[in-house]
């Protein structure tokens, strides 16, 4: 299992899991907010729509549906 942190909570995921799946499996369903402050979440699941953007290891606007989990990864939603 791979251990990562999502919004300061320790989460375990199987190797090969996308960050988006790990976030959803942790019970979070809003990844970010739109400019009008509406909750947004993955739509296409293949990196085209950019609705799954989160902060990964301090880098904002990373597509979580195309990024695989890594040990000690730090993920923040809500940007």
Residue, then its C-alpha position, 0 to 999 in steps of 0.5 A: x500500500x502507498x501512504x499519502x496525505x489528503x487535506x492533512x489526513x493520512x490515506x492508504x491506496x493501492x499502487x496504480x491508483x490515481x490521485x482522483x480515485x484516492x481522493x474519492x475513496x477518502x470521502x471527498x467529493x469536491x476537489x476545488x471550487x469554480x470562480x463562482x464558488x461552486x464545488x467541482x469534481x472530476x468529469x471526464x476522468x482522462x485529463x481533458x476537462x481539468x475539473x479534477x485539479x488539486x495541489x500536489x506536493x505544493x504544485x497547484x492545478x495538477x490533474x489528479x485523474x492522470x497522476x498516480x499516487x506516490x508514497x508521502x505525496x501531499x494533496x490539497x483540495x479546495x483551490 
